[in-house]
Amino acid sequence: MAGKHISIPALLKIGAGALDNLGIYLKELQLQKVVVLFGNGLVEMFGSTVMEALQQEDIDILEYQELDTVRLEDLTSLAFSMPAKTQAVIGIGGGKVIDGAKYCGFLRNLPFISIPTSASSDGFSSASASLLVEGRRKSVPAKLAYGIVVDTRIIRSAPEKFLYSGIGDMVSKITALYDWIFEEEHGYGKVNDFAVMIAKKAVNSFVRTPFTSIQDDLFLKELLDSLAMSGIANEIAGSSAPTSGSEHLISHALDKMLEHPQLHGIQVGIATYLMSVVQDHRYRRVDTIFMQTGFWDYVKTLDLRREDFEKAVDLAPSIKPFRYTYLHEQQYRDRAKELLHTDARLQEILK
């Protein structure tokens, strides 16, 4: 009997100056006619680099524009207005344009080339897109990127808060995997051991990376490699379970409740520490990496409210009622809310 078939990107290039070689990469993949979608304000910043790189290799840019929407209707309209001869959709920017371009590629069954300009989450490598559906944020199925190109010079030039967000999102695999195993033990869902192995290797490799600064080449490359591996773990599992557990539910609840939520990975990181203590699983490791990278120092500047996290803990199970994480049991919700008041680290960062 043949094993399970999974998709993996045909192209993965992470390094300084990678964007300059975009035309070469696409030519090797025989993608000659493309539509390019930039994040807000990014045509001015990276447009000439991208155009030059593509034109040098005779890649035909059928259309290019800035994309500042993730409304389902807007993306559907955009996808089906793209020229019939389009061979690939390229998304360059942050989470919004990556999600938008990814979904356009999915609707048109075209290869999507993911070019993130910050390392704020694993969205650039995941097979789902976070869209606005009837005014509400929703994670919808899409396809894994056909190619991933990350220029570490650009990642380094982004505001540091995006790096902290990526760190928070990466470390969250520690609690997410524990939730997934907990779920199977309680008769909900089935763990895929291979997906667990990939996600575990990704996070362990990242948290053990030696660094003197989060701007170090090795640290950035390891963060991006590990975030890319997370997308592969989800592809193997056929869901986001290996990389998204109770900590993500708390963040989604905060997104729902707050007028101005923090960056996804910042909220997820704080919730990861909280849930690692609830799970009694590797919380010292989580705390150490957040301390060493400066994540906690950044979080202290945000004036976050304890009561928002308490409400989010209660709301969390309703976000994904079909899952069964630690927060789906009352005793663990009570423990989480108790820790928000008693844990020394959480007392430091929440008011």
Phi, psi and omega in degrees: 000133180287151177285178181289138177269130177232154176270142168228155180300142177282344184219130173220109180232115179233120179170171179292128178083009183301325183296328180298337184258013185304317181299319179298315181298315183292324179297319178299328179273000181060039175254101189259337185235116190228156169249132183245125178246125181254151170290166182306125177080001187268346175299316180298320184283314188239357185305311185293322178299314182294312182300314180300313182300321182283317183294326179301331181253017179058035174278129183274115178271101185290322180205150167214147180197164173273143181237121183231036180216147170235024175289131183307315183297318181297318183289324178297314179298315180297314183302316186273000173262355178291145182305145182299332183274005179302131179254343180199151175248126180252129177245125182235116178150209181272194187304321185296309182288328177297313179297316182296312181293320179301316183289323176299316177300319180297314182297324182266001182055046180244150175301138177249127178255119186262120179233085181287144177256001172214160181255049190276344178194179179270012182301330182294343182242005185268164182261017176234162179230139179266107185240166173266112180245115184051044175081358181240141181291129182217141176272120183242153180293143173217210179233149175303145179302139175285328178214145177234124179233119182233121177266111185294339175295320180289317179302318182293329183278348179289153177307144187298334181301330179291326175293317178300321178297317178297321178298314179299317181292323181291314183294337182297344179297336179299311182280326181299316180295321180294322176296320183295318178295318177302319181298313180295319180300334180261015172083013178248122175070173183227131178280136173261114187297328180291319178297320177299315182300314182296313182295321180293316178299320181298309184288322180293319178299318181293310186289346178262004182288125177287141179202154172254336178214149178288355175270355179303142178305313182299316181297313180298316181296319180294318178299312182291318176302315184292321177295322178295319178297328179300320178298323179292321178300318179294321179298318179295317183286336185077015178197177180269007185305322181293340188235003184214111180232220184300326180296324178287326179297322178296316180296317178297323178295318177297320177301321182289322187276320192268144177291321179232081179294161174280174174304143183313306185291336177291310179298317181297319181298313179299315180294330177296314178299313180304311184288331177293328176287318177301316181284347185055050189218107172058027183291332177293320178297316179300312181299318183296313182295324178290327179288313185293325183278345184092004179303312181296321179299320178294314183301325180298338182276356191267351181055052181279146185258133180300320185295330177295319179291325177299313180295321181296322178300317180291325182282334189311311184299330182285345180294317177226080184296341181277349175272169175218080179268179175306323183286352176280356175248132184305319183300325181279330173295318178298318180296317180299317181291326177295317181296328179301335180260337190247335183288131185300316181295317181290329176294328179292323190258346181247148180243000000 
